[in-house]
Amino acid sequence: MSLATRVTDAVQRAVDIGVAATVLVVSAPVMGAVAVLVARDLGRPVLFRQPRPGRYGRPFTLIKFRTMRDVDERRGLVTDADRLTPLGRALRATSLDELPTMWNVLRGEMSLIGPRPLLMHYLDLYTPEQARRHLVRPGVTGLAQVSGRNAVNWEERLALDVWYVDHRSLGLHARILARTALILLRRHGITAPGDATMPQFTGGA
């Protein structure tokens, strides 16, 4: 790893701690209001917790606000589209469901910027090149997200993740943050075409 990359990683970690701590404190009233709405809409628990692969594929527990009902075949709640509520769609569109994820950033399990933490069972489906996305901490936002968010296909998305790992710099981070703010304002690419969220990765991309 080059000196420039080590400096980038060290500065990014300091930024992660400062921003995550500030967001958790400042957004506490908003998170309280969202928690009440989720409890009324979906019941308890209000938080979604799921193991996700972190740096080097080590698992950690991702924390977000719930946006979907539980799977219930008798009520026809099977697919993401069936389970996603109007409130859940609104939380995802505004990324308010991601606010609790700042706790993961503060703990060093995630970064503000990096490849998104995907599902644990995807680890066995990546090619060796695609698996290199786990050489850095997963991020709240990343190059793939600002290049189309969930509307980017898997092949391109994973290629962008690996490109980010090889070319990360403070300048790239600043551009990703700026483009993230723009995308949130435009609410573009929240879902993949034809899907409520993102289609499952089945390997071979």
SVG drawing of the C-alpha trace seen along z (x, -y; Angstrom):
<svg xmlns="http://www.w3.org/2000/svg" viewBox="-53 -19 58 39">
<polyline fill="none" stroke="black" stroke-width="0.4" points="0.0,0.0 1.4,-3.4 2.1,-6.2 -0.7,-8.3 -3.2,-5.5 -2.2,-5.1 -2.6,-8.8 -6.0,-8.7 -7.2,-5.9 -6.0,-7.6 -7.6,-10.9 -10.8,-9.1 -11.0,-7.3 -10.7,-10.6 -13.4,-12.1 -15.6,-9.0 -15.4,-9.4 -16.1,-13.1 -19.0,-13.0 -20.6,-9.9 -20.5,-11.3 -21.9,-14.6 -24.7,-13.1 -25.7,-10.7 -26.0,-13.7 -27.6,-16.2 -30.1,-13.7 -31.2,-12.2 -34.6,-14.0 -35.1,-12.9 -34.2,-9.3 -36.6,-9.4 -39.4,-10.6 -38.6,-8.0 -38.5,-5.3 -42.1,-6.2 -43.3,-6.1 -41.7,-2.7 -43.1,-1.3 -46.6,-2.5 -46.2,-1.2 -44.3,2.0 -44.3,2.7 -41.3,3.6 -38.4,3.9 -37.9,0.6 -34.3,1.5 -33.2,3.9 -30.1,5.9 -28.3,8.3 -24.8,9.8 -22.9,8.2 -19.3,8.7 -16.9,6.0 -13.3,5.4 -11.6,8.6 -15.1,10.3 -15.3,10.3 -18.9,10.2 -20.5,7.3 -24.1,6.5 -25.5,3.7 -28.1,1.5 -30.8,-0.4 -34.4,-1.4 -36.8,1.3 -38.6,0.5 -40.2,3.9 -42.8,6.2 -41.7,9.7 -42.1,12.5 -45.6,13.9 -46.7,16.2 -50.2,16.5 -50.6,12.7 -48.8,12.7 -45.8,10.9 -43.0,12.7 -41.0,10.4 -39.3,7.1 -42.1,5.3 -44.8,7.0 -43.0,6.2 -41.9,2.6 -44.4,0.2 -45.0,-3.4 -43.2,-4.6 -40.3,-2.3 -40.2,-3.6 -40.0,-7.2 -37.3,-6.3 -35.2,-4.7 -35.8,-7.6 -34.5,-10.0 -31.9,-7.6 -33.3,-8.3 -33.3,-4.5 -29.5,-4.7 -29.1,-7.1 -28.5,-4.3 -25.7,-3.0 -23.6,-5.9 -23.1,-3.7 -21.4,-1.2 -19.2,-4.0 -18.3,-5.2 -17.4,-1.7 -15.0,-1.3 -17.1,1.4 -18.0,-0.8 -16.8,-4.1 -18.8,-7.0 -17.4,-6.0 -16.6,-2.5 -18.3,0.4 -21.7,1.1 -21.9,4.1 -23.8,6.8 -25.1,10.1 -22.9,12.7 -23.8,15.5 -22.5,13.4 -18.9,14.0 -18.9,17.4 -20.2,16.0 -17.6,13.4 -14.7,13.9 -11.3,13.3 -11.2,9.9 -14.7,9.0 -13.7,10.2 -11.1,7.4 -13.9,5.0 -13.5,6.3 -10.0,4.9 -11.5,1.7 -14.2,0.9 -17.7,1.0 -19.3,-2.4 -22.6,-4.2 -22.1,-5.6 -19.7,-4.6 -18.6,-5.0 -21.2,-2.5 -24.0,-4.3 -23.2,-7.7 -22.8,-6.1 -26.5,-4.9 -27.3,-3.7 -29.4,-0.5 -30.0,-1.1 -26.4,0.1 -26.2,3.8 -24.1,6.2 -21.1,6.5 -20.6,2.7 -21.4,2.2 -18.7,4.7 -16.2,3.4 -16.7,-0.2 -16.2,1.2 -12.8,2.7 -11.8,-0.5 -12.5,-2.5 -10.3,-0.2 -7.4,-0.8 -7.9,-4.5 -9.3,-5.8 -8.0,-9.3 -9.2,-12.3 -10.2,-14.0 -12.3,-11.0 -14.0,-10.9 -14.9,-14.6 -16.4,-14.0 -18.4,-10.9 -19.8,-12.9 -20.8,-15.8 -22.5,-13.4 -24.2,-11.6 -25.8,-14.9 -26.9,-15.6 -28.5,-12.1 -30.4,-12.4 -31.9,-15.7 -32.9,-14.2 -33.9,-10.8 -32.5,-9.0 -31.6,-5.3 -33.1,-4.3 -34.3,-1.0 -33.2,1.2 -35.4,1.2 -38.3,3.7 -37.3,4.3 -38.5,2.8 -34.9,2.7 -32.0,4.6 -32.1,8.0 -30.3,10.8 -26.6,11.4 -26.3,15.0 -22.6,14.8 -21.1,15.0 -21.5,11.3"/>
</svg>
